[in-house]
Amino acid sequence: MMGAGHLLGAPIVRLRGVEKRFGPYPVLQGVSLDVAHGETACIIGPSGSGKSTLVRCINALVPLSAGSIMVDGREVNDPHLDKLALRRDVGMVFQQYNLFPHRTALQNVVMAQVHVLRRPRAEAEARARALLAKVRLADKLASYPGELSGGQQQRVAIARSLAMDPKVMLFDEVTAALDPETKKEVLVTIQELAAEGMTCILVTHEMGFARRVADTVYFTEGGASSSTARPRRSLASRRKRAPAPSWSRCCDAVRPRRGPRPRQHHRQGADGPGAYGPAGGRRGAGRDRSRAGGPPPGRRRGAGG
């Protein structure tokens, strides 16, 4: 199968009949999907449909209630699972950056390499410098998280995950807390990773981004999922057809609701063109009346008490 500019390999992540319940409340109900080597899979759906729970199950941060998750031949639901070994192979970037505030950007990327992978410090620092340059932060090595913007902190978090040389990267709504400009910086970084062939699973509300980079899009609703291998066509068709209430909530970030535009009557009087605003009201008329002691525009004397 041809992905976004690269060939996809055999499945590296495989879910079969995955279920998750919190007490009596079902969150995931029979979810099954495959993600191949080098594939970029986007998970889209309304809030509360189980997207974040699903990716946390893949990384064994949330235990399954039923079903099976295989990651590179390793059963995540195995009670004897080596979770540390799993998380070396499956990197995860959260909505919150989770950087150590008392460590510089360089130190944040070095620490796990030294303490978990047991890399020599010189090698870990060289790797960290290369990764921070890759995410366009070569000039921020000595900066602390409090000195960085939200987008810069998120890119440090991405570099920290990549430093562990993962086989799969999970992104859990990593741009949700960012403003439009810093959001773009993070999305460009993720897009570059996907183009290089990193296996990526993204939970996102960024519909345009999903359409642009995804090989497969999974739609979640009510704990279940459906998939499409043609994201551009499918997302376009879902916009055209009458959406379900949950889907309309999901699309709000992309397609803001528009109310009726106010009627404007442009008149040209003694004050020249543009002196009158909406509904023919002269600009500044309210101020003129208030100075003269009259009522504000739109209210009559004695009306409304």
Disulfide bonds with the S-S distance in Angstrom:
none
